[in-house]
Amino acid sequence: MNRSRGLPPILVVPVPSSAESKRARGRFQTKTLAKAVAAQLRVCVSEAVYADVLDLHGVFSKSVVASGRDDRAARIRGRVRVKRDADLRSPVILVDDIVTSGATIRECAKALHRHGADVVAVFTLAAVPLRTSGDGRL
């Protein structure tokens, strides 16, 4: 329980990577990052638990290969799944290394919500700036 309020621990969930990304990097980068976030939350704020509860199915390449926002969204749509027996009765913080279009984060949040999770925050190290048209619109 949360030391200060009697709340359940926060679940810190890494955004899954494609098999190709894991092979290319030699590690599951967001897993390492999510474990560090959970450890820091335990020190500073409340109880937090690392929870590897998401998988990607049918995604074999990196999202940055897709040419635009719509392509990235289509590539990941419906491909994120919650692992069997995941206990999602605690608030969730999603952790990603870099957000390009936001499509992967959205699909992860949707999958978690379908299984009753309450995604309360997203932590990321970096984000690709949104491109705007000449008149400043996104």
C-alpha positions as CSV (number, residue, x, y, z in Angstrom):
1,M,0.0,0.0,0.0
2,N,1.0,3.6,-0.5
3,R,2.8,4.6,2.6
4,S,1.0,7.9,2.9
5,R,-2.5,7.2,1.9
6,G,-3.3,3.5,2.1
7,L,-3.6,3.3,-1.7
8,P,-2.5,0.3,-3.8
9,P,1.0,0.4,-5.3
10,I,1.5,2.0,-8.7
11,L,2.1,-0.4,-11.6
12,V,5.0,0.8,-13.8
13,V,4.4,-0.8,-17.2
14,P,7.0,-0.7,-20.0
15,V,5.7,-0.1,-23.5
16,P,6.6,-3.3,-25.5
17,S,9.1,-3.2,-28.3
18,S,9.1,-5.2,-31.5
19,A,11.3,-8.3,-31.7
20,E,13.4,-6.5,-34.3
21,S,14.0,-3.6,-32.0
22,K,15.0,-5.9,-29.1
23,R,17.4,-7.8,-31.4
24,A,18.9,-4.6,-32.8
25,R,19.5,-3.0,-29.3
26,G,20.4,-6.3,-27.6
27,R,17.9,-5.5,-24.8
28,F,14.4,-4.5,-24.0
29,Q,15.1,-0.8,-23.5
30,T,11.8,0.3,-22.0
31,K,12.0,-2.6,-19.5
32,T,15.2,-1.2,-18.0
33,L,13.7,2.3,-17.9
34,A,10.5,1.1,-16.3
35,K,12.4,-0.7,-13.6
36,A,14.4,2.5,-12.8
37,V,11.2,4.6,-12.7
38,A,9.6,2.1,-10.3
39,A,12.7,2.1,-8.1
40,Q,12.7,5.9,-8.0
41,L,9.0,6.1,-7.2
42,R,9.5,3.8,-4.3
43,V,12.2,6.1,-2.9
44,C,10.4,9.4,-3.5
45,V,6.7,8.9,-3.5
46,S,5.0,5.6,-2.9
47,E,5.1,1.9,-3.4
48,A,5.6,1.1,-7.1
49,V,5.8,-2.3,-8.8
50,Y,7.4,-3.0,-12.2
51,A,4.8,-4.9,-14.2
52,D,5.6,-6.4,-17.6
53,V,2.0,-7.0,-18.7
54,L,2.0,-5.9,-22.4
55,D,3.0,-7.7,-25.6
56,L,3.1,-6.8,-29.2
57,H,1.6,-9.3,-31.7
58,G,2.3,-9.2,-35.4
59,V,4.6,-6.2,-35.3
60,F,8.1,-7.0,-36.7
61,S,9.7,-3.6,-37.5
62,K,10.3,-0.4,-35.7
63,S,7.6,2.3,-35.8
64,V,10.0,4.9,-37.1
65,V,10.1,2.9,-40.4
66,A,6.5,4.0,-41.1
67,S,6.4,7.2,-43.0
68,G,3.8,9.3,-41.2
69,R,1.5,9.5,-38.2
70,D,-1.3,7.6,-40.0
71,D,1.1,4.8,-41.1
72,R,2.4,4.5,-37.6
73,A,-1.1,4.3,-36.1
74,A,-2.2,1.7,-38.7
75,R,0.9,-0.4,-38.1
76,I,0.2,-0.7,-34.3
77,R,-3.6,-0.6,-34.2
78,G,-5.0,-3.7,-32.4
79,R,-1.5,-5.2,-32.0
80,V,-1.0,-4.5,-28.2
81,R,-2.2,-7.2,-25.9
82,V,-2.4,-7.6,-22.1
83,K,-0.7,-10.8,-20.9
84,R,-2.9,-13.5,-19.4
85,D,-3.3,-13.3,-15.6
86,A,-2.2,-9.6,-15.4
87,D,-3.5,-8.0,-12.2
88,L,-4.4,-4.5,-13.2
89,R,-6.3,-3.3,-10.0
90,S,-3.7,-0.6,-9.3
91,P,-3.1,2.7,-11.1
92,V,-0.7,2.4,-14.1
93,I,2.1,4.5,-15.3
94,L,3.2,3.6,-18.9
95,V,6.9,4.0,-19.7
96,D,8.4,4.6,-23.1
97,D,11.9,5.7,-24.2
98,I,10.7,8.0,-27.1
99,V,7.4,9.0,-28.4
100,T,7.3,9.6,-32.1
101,S,3.6,9.9,-33.0
102,G,1.9,8.7,-29.8
103,A,0.3,5.8,-31.6
104,T,2.0,3.1,-29.5
105,I,1.2,4.8,-26.2
106,R,-2.5,5.2,-27.3
107,E,-2.7,1.5,-28.2
108,C,-1.1,0.5,-24.9
109,A,-3.5,2.6,-23.0
110,K,-6.5,1.3,-24.9
111,A,-5.5,-2.3,-24.3
112,L,-5.0,-1.6,-20.6
113,H,-8.3,0.2,-20.3
114,R,-10.1,-2.8,-22.0
115,H,-8.8,-4.9,-19.1
116,G,-9.9,-2.5,-16.4
117,A,-6.7,-0.6,-15.8
118,D,-6.5,3.1,-14.9
119,V,-3.6,4.6,-16.8
120,V,-2.8,7.7,-14.7
121,A,0.4,8.9,-16.4
122,V,2.9,8.3,-19.2
123,F,6.7,8.7,-18.6
124,T,9.0,9.2,-21.6
125,L,12.6,10.3,-22.0
126,A,12.1,12.1,-25.3
127,A,9.5,13.0,-27.9
128,V,9.8,13.9,-31.5
129,P,8.4,17.4,-32.0
130,L,5.1,17.6,-33.9
131,R,5.4,19.0,-37.4
132,T,3.2,22.0,-38.1
133,S,2.0,23.3,-41.3
134,G,3.2,26.7,-42.5
135,D,0.3,28.4,-40.7
136,G,1.2,26.9,-37.3
137,R,-1.5,24.2,-37.3
138,L,-0.7,20.6,-36.4
